[in-house]
Amino acid sequence: MAADADALLTAAHQTEGKVYLYDGSPRWLYMAVDTHGSSNDNVICQLETRGGGTVTIGSFRLQGGYGAWGSPDPIAASQVTGARLTTMNGTVLATASFTTSS
């Protein structure tokens, strides 16, 4: 059972939050976001897979630029290479990269 965490970073390398991925039983994902703004928008959490695909895990609403959300993770952590936070129209706000631990 391994847990991994990484910072959500914008293209300008500004930290926008953190993503936690737990590969125990049950597997889960938790995302905490702080956009340093006043956004009240809905955002989407996606996982990037080792095979190059993207899986949408769910969406949640930011309040005053802040938000947190958790979900069961349908993908084994060994198959996840990253996570991303996007707007509802698909614009990437921030990304995180996971390293595989042995």
N, CA, C and O atoms as CSV, one atom per row, in Angstrom:
chain,resi,resn,atom,element,x,y,z
A,1,MET,N,N,0.837,-1.176,0.000
A,1,MET,CA,C,0.000,0.000,0.000
A,1,MET,C,C,0.881,1.238,0.000
A,1,MET,O,O,1.629,1.490,0.945
A,2,ALA,N,N,0.779,1.993,-1.062
A,2,ALA,CA,C,1.600,3.192,-1.167
A,2,ALA,C,C,0.723,4.407,-1.382
A,2,ALA,O,O,-0.289,4.349,-2.081
A,3,ALA,N,N,1.123,5.491,-0.779
A,3,ALA,CA,C,0.461,6.770,-1.010
A,3,ALA,C,C,1.473,7.683,-1.673
A,3,ALA,O,O,2.652,7.679,-1.317
A,4,ASP,N,N,1.015,8.460,-2.634
A,4,ASP,CA,C,1.887,9.388,-3.318
A,4,ASP,C,C,1.195,10.743,-3.316
A,4,ASP,O,O,-0.033,10.815,-3.367
A,5,ALA,N,N,1.960,11.790,-3.259
A,5,ALA,CA,C,1.409,13.142,-3.292
A,5,ALA,C,C,2.325,13.999,-4.134
A,5,ALA,O,O,3.543,13.816,-4.149
A,6,ASP,N,N,1.717,14.936,-4.834
A,6,ASP,CA,C,2.529,15.868,-5.610
A,6,ASP,C,C,1.786,17.186,-5.739
A,6,ASP,O,O,0.559,17.237,-5.657
A,7,ALA,N,N,2.548,18.245,-5.942
A,7,ALA,CA,C,1.971,19.581,-6.082
A,7,ALA,C,C,1.315,19.732,-7.445
A,7,ALA,O,O,1.815,19.233,-8.453
A,8,LEU,N,N,0.183,20.432,-7.453
A,8,LEU,CA,C,-0.444,20.864,-8.699
A,8,LEU,C,C,0.233,22.165,-9.103
A,8,LEU,O,O,0.200,23.141,-8.353
A,9,LEU,N,N,0.847,22.188,-10.285
A,9,LEU,CA,C,1.592,23.365,-10.723
A,9,LEU,C,C,0.995,23.930,-12.010
A,9,LEU,O,O,0.578,23.180,-12.892
A,10,THR,N,N,0.960,25.243,-12.107
A,10,THR,CA,C,0.547,25.898,-13.341
A,10,THR,C,C,1.691,25.829,-14.342
A,10,THR,O,O,2.786,25.375,-14.010
A,11,ALA,N,N,1.438,26.278,-15.566
A,11,ALA,CA,C,2.495,26.320,-16.583
A,11,ALA,C,C,3.634,27.239,-16.149
A,11,ALA,O,O,4.773,27.064,-16.582
A,12,ALA,N,N,3.328,28.226,-15.286
A,12,ALA,CA,C,4.351,29.149,-14.772
A,12,ALA,C,C,4.998,28.622,-13.489
A,12,ALA,O,O,5.724,29.353,-12.816
A,13,HIS,N,N,4.738,27.362,-13.151
A,13,HIS,CA,C,5.290,26.675,-11.977
A,13,HIS,C,C,4.803,27.252,-10.650
A,13,HIS,O,O,5.493,27.143,-9.636
A,14,GLN,N,N,3.626,27.860,-10.650
A,14,GLN,CA,C,3.009,28.339,-9.409
A,14,GLN,C,C,2.192,27.193,-8.802
A,14,GLN,O,O,1.430,26.534,-9.509
A,15,THR,N,N,2.349,26.957,-7.511
A,15,THR,CA,C,1.614,25.890,-6.842
A,15,THR,C,C,0.150,26.285,-6.686
A,15,THR,O,O,-0.174,27.350,-6.160
A,16,GLU,N,N,-0.732,25.392,-7.160
A,16,GLU,CA,C,-2.179,25.623,-7.096
A,16,GLU,C,C,-2.860,24.626,-6.166
A,16,GLU,O,O,-4.082,24.657,-6.019
A,17,GLY,N,N,-2.096,23.752,-5.541
A,17,GLY,CA,C,-2.694,22.763,-4.659
A,17,GLY,C,C,-1.863,21.504,-4.600
A,17,GLY,O,O,-0.677,21.505,-4.930
A,18,LYS,N,N,-2.502,20.429,-4.176
A,18,LYS,CA,C,-1.812,19.153,-4.016
A,18,LYS,C,C,-2.766,18.017,-4.358
A,18,LYS,O,O,-3.972,18.106,-4.127
A,19,VAL,N,N,-2.206,16.951,-4.912
A,19,VAL,CA,C,-2.973,15.747,-5.244
A,19,VAL,C,C,-2.377,14.577,-4.475
A,19,VAL,O,O,-1.161,14.389,-4.444
A,20,TYR,N,N,-3.254,13.795,-3.856
A,20,TYR,CA,C,-2.851,12.605,-3.105
A,20,TYR,C,C,-3.459,11.389,-3.795
A,20,TYR,O,O,-4.642,11.386,-4.136
A,21,LEU,N,N,-2.652,10.369,-3.997
A,21,LEU,CA,C,-3.094,9.130,-4.630
A,21,LEU,C,C,-2.737,7.985,-3.698
A,21,LEU,O,O,-1.569,7.801,-3.356
A,22,TYR,N,N,-3.750,7.205,-3.280
A,22,TYR,CA,C,-3.532,6.101,-2.350
A,22,TYR,C,C,-3.847,4.794,-3.060
A,22,TYR,O,O,-4.929,4.635,-3.626
A,23,ASP,N,N,-2.906,3.860,-3.033
A,23,ASP,CA,C,-3.059,2.593,-3.754
A,23,ASP,C,C,-3.332,1.426,-2.816
A,23,ASP,O,O,-2.927,0.298,-3.096
A,24,GLY,N,N,-4.012,1.687,-1.712
A,24,GLY,CA,C,-4.379,0.616,-0.784
A,24,GLY,C,C,-5.726,0.035,-1.165
A,24,GLY,O,O,-6.115,0.040,-2.332
A,25,SER,N,N,-6.414,-0.455,-0.187
A,25,SER,CA,C,-7.746,-1.016,-0.411
A,25,SER,C,C,-8.734,-0.321,0.512
A,25,SER,O,O,-8.718,-0.557,1.720
A,26,PRO,N,N,-9.580,0.517,-0.027
A,26,PRO,CA,C,-9.764,0.835,-1.447
A,26,PRO,C,C,-8.804,1.930,-1.910
A,26,PRO,O,O,-8.283,2.707,-1.110
A,27,ARG,N,N,-8.587,1.967,-3.229
A,27,ARG,CA,C,-7.766,3.030,-3.811
A,27,ARG,C,C,-8.572,4.325,-3.800
A,27,ARG,O,O,-9.789,4.312,-3.984
A,28,TRP,N,N,-7.871,5.457,-3.580
A,28,TRP,CA,C,-8.568,6.746,-3.626
A,28,TRP,C,C,-7.642,7.855,-4.089
A,28,TRP,O,O,-6.420,7.714,-4.107
A,29,LEU,N,N,-8.269,8.965,-4.463
A,29,LEU,CA,C,-7.588,10.157,-4.931
A,29,LEU,C,C,-8.186,11.340,-4.191
A,29,LEU,O,O,-9.402,11.405,-4.010
A,30,TYR,N,N,-7.344,12.281,-3.760
A,30,TYR,CA,C,-7.816,13.485,-3.079
A,30,TYR,C,C,-7.079,14.677,-3.668
A,30,TYR,O,O,-5.859,14.632,-3.831
A,31,MET,N,N,-7.803,15.739,-3.987
A,31,MET,CA,C,-7.209,16.929,-4.574
A,31,MET,C,C,-7.612,18.143,-3.743
A,31,MET,O,O,-8.798,18.355,-3.491
A,32,ALA,N,N,-6.643,18.933,-3.320
A,32,ALA,CA,C,-6.885,20.192,-2.605
A,32,ALA,C,C,-6.358,21.315,-3.489
A,32,ALA,O,O,-5.221,21.255,-3.957
A,33,VAL,N,N,-7.181,22.344,-3.722
A,33,VAL,CA,C,-6.851,23.387,-4.691
A,33,VAL,C,C,-6.942,24.769,-4.055
A,33,VAL,O,O,-7.866,25.055,-3.293
A,34,ASP,N,N,-5.975,25.618,-4.377
A,34,ASP,CA,C,-6.003,27.034,-4.006
A,34,ASP,C,C,-5.473,27.794,-5.214
A,34,ASP,O,O,-4.266,27.817,-5.457
A,35,THR,N,N,-6.377,28.420,-5.974
A,35,THR,CA,C,-5.972,29.110,-7.201
A,35,THR,C,C,-5.462,30.519,-6.952
A,35,THR,O,O,-5.109,31.227,-7.895
A,36,HIS,N,N,-5.418,30.936,-5.686
A,36,HIS,CA,C,-4.944,32.274,-5.330
A,36,HIS,C,C,-5.802,33.357,-5.981
A,36,HIS,O,O,-5.329,34.455,-6.275
A,37,GLY,N,N,-7.068,33.022,-6.197
A,37,GLY,CA,C,-7.975,33.978,-6.831
A,37,GLY,C,C,-9.351,33.902,-6.192
A,37,GLY,O,O,-9.500,33.404,-5.076
A,38,SER,N,N,-10.337,34.391,-6.892
A,38,SER,CA,C,-11.689,34.411,-6.341
A,38,SER,C,C,-12.656,33.589,-7.179
A,38,SER,O,O,-13.863,33.835,-7.162
A,39,SER,N,N,-12.134,32.621,-7.907
A,39,SER,CA,C,-12.941,31.810,-8.808
A,39,SER,C,C,-14.004,31.002,-8.066
A,39,SER,O,O,-13.741,30.429,-7.009
A,40,ASN,N,N,-15.190,30.967,-8.632
A,40,ASN,CA,C,-16.272,30.113,-8.146
A,40,ASN,C,C,-16.694,29.157,-9.251
A,40,ASN,O,O,-17.867,28.799,-9.360
A,41,ASP,N,N,-15.739,28.748,-10.064
A,41,ASP,CA,C,-16.012,27.905,-11.223
A,41,ASP,C,C,-15.963,26.422,-10.882
A,41,ASP,O,O,-15.364,26.015,-9.887
A,42,ASN,N,N,-16.605,25.624,-11.730
A,42,ASN,CA,C,-16.471,24.180,-11.651
A,42,ASN,C,C,-15.184,23.783,-12.364
A,42,ASN,O,O,-14.830,24.370,-13.386
A,43,VAL,N,N,-14.490,22.791,-11.828
A,43,VAL,CA,C,-13.249,22.284,-12.415
A,43,VAL,C,C,-13.332,20.760,-12.513
A,43,VAL,O,O,-14.152,20.127,-11.848
A,44,ILE,N,N,-12.481,20.191,-13.342
A,44,ILE,CA,C,-12.471,18.748,-13.591
A,44,ILE,C,C,-11.135,18.165,-13.156
A,44,ILE,O,O,-10.082,18.751,-13.407
A,45,CYS,N,N,-11.182,17.013,-12.507
A,45,CYS,CA,C,-9.981,16.266,-12.132
A,45,CYS,C,C,-9.803,15.113,-13.120
A,45,CYS,O,O,-10.711,14.305,-13.316
A,46,GLN,N,N,-8.631,15.048,-13.735
A,46,GLN,CA,C,-8.310,13.973,-14.668
A,46,GLN,C,C,-7.002,13.311,-14.266
A,46,GLN,O,O,-6.121,13.946,-13.685
A,47,LEU,N,N,-6.887,12.024,-14.584
A,47,LEU,CA,C,-5.642,11.288,-14.379
A,47,LEU,C,C,-5.034,10.966,-15.721
A,47,LEU,O,O,-5.744,10.652,-16.676
A,48,GLU,N,N,-3.720,11.043,-15.796
A,48,GLU,CA,C,-2.979,10.664,-16.988
A,48,GLU,C,C,-2.409,9.270,-16.749
A,48,GLU,O,O,-1.847,8.999,-15.688
A,49,THR,N,N,-2.551,8.390,-17.732
A,49,THR,CA,C,-2.138,6.996,-17.554
A,49,THR,C,C,-0.829,6.694,-18.271
A,49,THR,O,O,-0.410,7.407,-19.184
A,50,ARG,N,N,-0.206,5.622,-17.828
A,50,ARG,CA,C,1.071,5.188,-18.393
A,50,ARG,C,C,0.960,4.967,-19.902
A,50,ARG,O,O,1.934,5.171,-20.626
A,51,GLY,N,N,-0.201,4.558,-20.380
A,51,GLY,CA,C,-0.398,4.313,-21.808
A,51,GLY,C,C,-0.652,5.578,-22.613
A,51,GLY,O,O,-0.867,5.503,-23.823
A,52,GLY,N,N,-0.630,6.744,-21.963
A,52,GLY,CA,C,-0.827,8.002,-22.666
A,52,GLY,C,C,-2.263,8.497,-22.677
A,52,GLY,O,O,-2.548,9.541,-23.264
A,53,GLY,N,N,-3.165,7.775,-22.046
A,53,GLY,CA,C,-4.562,8.182,-22.007
A,53,GLY,C,C,-4.867,9.130,-20.865
A,53,GLY,O,O,-4.032,9.379,-19.995
A,54,THR,N,N,-6.081,9.651,-20.889
A,54,THR,CA,C,-6.577,10.534,-19.849
A,54,THR,C,C,-7.926,10.008,-19.389
A,54,THR,O,O,-8.786,9.680,-20.206
A,55,VAL,N,N,-8.107,9.930,-18.071
A,55,VAL,CA,C,-9.359,9.450,-17.490
A,55,VAL,C,C,-9.932,10.552,-16.606
A,55,VAL,O,O,-9.277,11.007,-15.668
A,56,THR,N,N,-11.154,10.978,-16.906
A,56,THR,CA,C,-11.823,11.966,-16.065
A,56,THR,C,C,-12.374,11.261,-14.835
A,56,THR,O,O,-13.154,10.315,-14.946
A,57,ILE,N,N,-11.961,11.730,-13.661
A,57,ILE,CA,C,-12.384,11.118,-12.405
A,57,ILE,C,C,-13.633,11.807,-11.858
A,57,ILE,O,O,-14.501,11.150,-11.283
A,58,GLY,N,N,-13.728,13.119,-12.033
A,58,GLY,CA,C,-14.899,13.833,-11.547
A,58,GLY,C,C,-14.707,15.330,-11.603
A,58,GLY,O,O,-13.697,15.824,-12.104
A,59,SER,N,N,-15.695,16.054,-11.081
A,59,SER,CA,C,-15.611,17.509,-11.068
A,59,SER,C,C,-16.069,18.038,-9.716
A,59,SER,O,O,-16.769,17.356,-8.968
A,60,PHE,N,N,-15.659,19.266,-9.421
A,60,PHE,CA,C,-16.071,19.914,-8.180
A,60,PHE,C,C,-16.043,21.420,-8.374
A,60,PHE,O,O,-15.453,21.919,-9.332
A,61,ARG,N,N,-16.677,22.137,-7.471
A,61,ARG,CA,C,-16.794,23.592,-7.571
A,61,ARG,C,C,-15.808,24.281,-6.630
A,61,ARG,O,O,-15.698,23.931,-5.455
A,62,LEU,N,N,-15.097,25.265,-7.171
A,62,LEU,CA,C,-14.235,26.104,-6.349
A,62,LEU,C,C,-15.089,27.203,-5.725
A,62,LEU,O,O,-16.020,27.706,-6.352
A,63,GLN,N,N,-14.771,27.565,-4.507
A,63,GLN,CA,C,-15.440,28.678,-3.832
A,63,GLN,C,C,-14.364,29.650,-3.376
A,63,GLN,O,O,-13.552,29.332,-2.507
A,64,GLY,N,N,-14.367,30.834,-3.970
A,64,GLY,CA,C,-13.338,31.810,-3.655
A,64,GLY,C,C,-11.947,31.330,-4.017
A,64,GLY,O,O,-10.971,31.714,-3.373
A,65,GLY,N,N,-11.841,30.489,-5.046
A,65,GLY,CA,C,-10.547,29.970,-5.483
A,65,GLY,C,C,-10.083,28.722,-4.749
A,65,GLY,O,O,-9.045,28.151,-5.083
A,66,TYR,N,N,-10.851,28.295,-3.745
A,66,TYR,CA,C,-10.486,27.116,-2.950
A,66,TYR,C,C,-11.436,25.956,-3.250
A,66,TYR,O,O,-12.602,26.156,-3.589
A,67,GLY,N,N,-10.909,24.746,-3.115
A,67,GLY,CA,C,-11.749,23.572,-3.253
A,67,GLY,C,C,-10.983,22.337,-2.847
A,67,GLY,O,O,-9.753,22.305,-2.889
A,68,ALA,N,N,-11.725,21.319,-2.454
A,68,ALA,CA,C,-11.128,20.023,-2.130
A,68,ALA,C,C,-12.121,18.956,-2.533
A,68,ALA,O,O,-13.334,19.160,-2.491
A,69,TRP,N,N,-11.589,17.826,-2.921
A,69,TRP,CA,C,-12.458,16.783,-3.461
A,69,TRP,C,C,-11.753,15.439,-3.374
A,69,TRP,O,O,-10.537,15.363,-3.549
A,70,GLY,N,N,-12.494,14.395,-3.108
A,70,GLY,CA,C,-11.950,13.050,-3.053
A,70,GLY,C,C,-12.843,12.080,-3.787
A,70,GLY,O,O,-14.039,12.322,-3.955
A,71,SER,N,N,-12.258,10.978,-4.225
A,71,SER,CA,C,-13.010,9.989,-4.989
A,71,SER,C,C,-12.297,8.649,-4.941
A,71,SER,O,O,-11.079,8.593,-4.775
A,72,PRO,N,N,-13.062,7.563,-5.087
A,72,PRO,CA,C,-12.393,6.284,-5.325
A,72,PRO,C,C,-11.582,6.398,-6.620
A,72,PRO,O,O,-12.006,7.077,-7.556
A,73,ASP,N,N,-10.443,5.754,-6.679
A,73,ASP,CA,C,-9.588,5.785,-7.855
A,73,ASP,C,C,-9.765,4.483,-8.628
A,73,ASP,O,O,-9.407,3.420,-8.121
A,74,PRO,N,N,-10.312,4.541,-9.850
A,74,PRO,CA,C,-10.549,3.314,-10.612
A,74,PRO,C,C,-9.304,2.741,-11.283
A,74,PRO,O,O,-9.376,1.694,-11.928
A,75,ILE,N,N,-8.165,3.414,-11.136
A,75,ILE,CA,C,-6.940,2.996,-11.819
A,75,ILE,C,C,-5.862,2.693,-10.790
A,75,ILE,O,O,-5.661,3.470,-9.856
A,76,ALA,N,N,-5.171,1.581,-10.950
A,76,ALA,CA,C,-4.057,1.253,-10.054
A,76,ALA,C,C,-3.003,2.354,-10.127
A,76,ALA,O,O,-2.697,2.853,-11.210
A,77,ALA,N,N,-2.449,2.734,-8.976
A,77,ALA,CA,C,-1.460,3.812,-8.916
A,77,ALA,C,C,-0.273,3.550,-9.830
A,77,ALA,O,O,0.320,4.496,-10.349
A,78,SER,N,N,0.083,2.306,-10.035
A,78,SER,CA,C,1.214,1.987,-10.909
A,78,SER,C,C,0.949,2.377,-12.359
A,78,SER,O,O,1.888,2.476,-13.149
A,79,GLN,N,N,-0.311,2.601,-12.722
A,79,GLN,CA,C,-0.675,2.988,-14.080
A,79,GLN,C,C,-0.879,4.493,-14.241
A,79,GLN,O,O,-1.107,4.973,-15.351
A,80,VAL,N,N,-0.796,5.246,-13.128
A,80,VAL,CA,C,-1.031,6.688,-13.154
A,80,VAL,C,C,0.304,7.421,-13.201
A,80,VAL,O,O,1.180,7.183,-12.370
A,81,THR,N,N,0.455,8.315,-14.179
A,81,THR,CA,C,1.682,9.098,-14.295
A,81,THR,C,C,1.479,10.543,-13.873
A,81,THR,O,O,2.446,11.245,-13.576
A,82,GLY,N,N,0.225,10.995,-13.842
A,82,GLY,CA,C,-0.011,12.380,-13.470
A,82,GLY,C,C,-1.478,12.677,-13.271
A,82,GLY,O,O,-2.345,11.832,-13.494
A,83,ALA,N,N,-1.734,13.899,-12.846
A,83,ALA,CA,C,-3.105,14.382,-12.666
A,83,ALA,C,C,-3.169,15.780,-13.230
A,83,ALA,O,O,-2.159,16.478,-13.314
A,84,ARG,N,N,-4.358,16.182,-13.612
A,84,ARG,CA,C,-4.509,17.556,-14.060
A,84,ARG,C,C,-5.862,18.109,-13.664
A,84,ARG,O,O,-6.853,17.389,-13.538
A,85,LEU,N,N,-5.862,19.400,-13.476
A,85,LEU,CA,C,-7.049,20.161,-13.122
A,85,LEU,C,C,-7.381,21.011,-14.340
A,85,LEU,O,O,-6.546,21.779,-14.817
A,86,THR,N,N,-8.616,20.869,-14.845
A,86,THR,CA,C,-9.000,21.621,-16.032
A,86,THR,C,C,-10.294,22.397,-15.785
A,86,THR,O,O,-11.044,22.112,-14.852
A,87,THR,N,N,-10.530,23.383,-16.646
A,87,THR,CA,C,-11.814,24.067,-16.643
A,87,THR,C,C,-12.832,23.130,-17.284
A,87,THR,O,O,-12.466,22.088,-17.827
A,88,MET,N,N,-14.088,23.495,-17.222
A,88,MET,CA,C,-15.133,22.675,-17.817
A,88,MET,C,C,-15.005,22.607,-19.343
A,88,MET,O,O,-15.516,21.672,-19.959
A,89,ASN,N,N,-14.329,23.587,-19.960
A,89,ASN,CA,C,-14.147,23.537,-21.417
A,89,ASN,C,C,-12.825,22.878,-21.820
A,89,ASN,O,O,-12.491,22.846,-23.004
A,90,GLY,N,N,-12.071,22.355,-20.851
A,90,GLY,CA,C,-10.861,21.592,-21.151
A,90,GLY,C,C,-9.543,22.328,-21.023
A,90,GLY,O,O,-8.489,21.724,-21.219
A,91,THR,N,N,-9.567,23.602,-20.703
A,91,THR,CA,C,-8.314,24.332,-20.506
A,91,THR,C,C,-7.601,23.814,-19.266
A,91,THR,O,O,-8.199,23.763,-18.191
A,92,VAL,N,N,-6.342,23.432,-19.393
A,92,VAL,CA,C,-5.572,22.898,-18.271
A,92,VAL,C,C,-5.150,24.052,-17.361
A,92,VAL,O,O,-4.495,24.996,-17.801
A,93,LEU,N,N,-5.532,23.962,-16.093
A,93,LEU,CA,C,-5.166,24.957,-15.094
A,93,LEU,C,C,-3.873,24.603,-14.368
A,93,LEU,O,O,-3.046,25.473,-14.092
A,94,ALA,N,N,-3.707,23.308,-14.061
A,94,ALA,CA,C,-2.526,22.860,-13.315
A,94,ALA,C,C,-2.340,21.362,-13.540
A,94,ALA,O,O,-3.292,20.646,-13.852
A,95,THR,N,N,-1.098,20.901,-13.377
A,95,THR,CA,C,-0.776,19.486,-13.528
A,95,THR,C,C,0.105,19.009,-12.389
A,95,THR,O,O,0.773,19.807,-11.732
A,96,ALA,N,N,0.104,17.719,-12.161
A,96,ALA,CA,C,0.978,17.075,-11.187
A,96,ALA,C,C,1.540,15.822,-11.829
A,96,ALA,O,O,0.856,15.168,-12.617
A,97,SER,N,N,2.778,15.479,-11.503
A,97,SER,CA,C,3.406,14.265,-12.000
A,97,SER,C,C,3.702,13.328,-10.849
A,97,SER,O,O,4.207,13.746,-9.808
A,98,PHE,N,N,3.382,12.045,-11.042
A,98,PHE,CA,C,3.658,11.042,-10.012
A,98,PHE,C,C,4.834,10.184,-10.439
A,98,PHE,O,O,4.982,9.842,-11.612
A,99,THR,N,N,5.661,9.846,-9.472
A,99,THR,CA,C,6.762,8.912,-9.726
A,99,THR,C,C,6.373,7.569,-9.130
A,99,THR,O,O,5.712,7.499,-8.095
A,100,THR,N,N,6.787,6.528,-9.791
A,100,THR,CA,C,6.485,5.176,-9.316
A,100,THR,C,C,7.511,4.797,-8.268
A,100,THR,O,O,8.717,4.880,-8.501
A,101,SER,N,N,7.014,4.372,-7.094
A,101,SER,CA,C,7.944,3.907,-6.049
A,101,SER,C,C,7.971,2.395,-6.041
A,101,SER,O,O,6.938,1.754,-6.235
A,102,SER,N,N,9.117,1.828,-5.825
A,102,SER,CA,C,9.268,0.377,-5.849
A,102,SER,C,C,8.859,-0.235,-4.541
A,102,SER,O,O,8.922,-1.454,-4.383
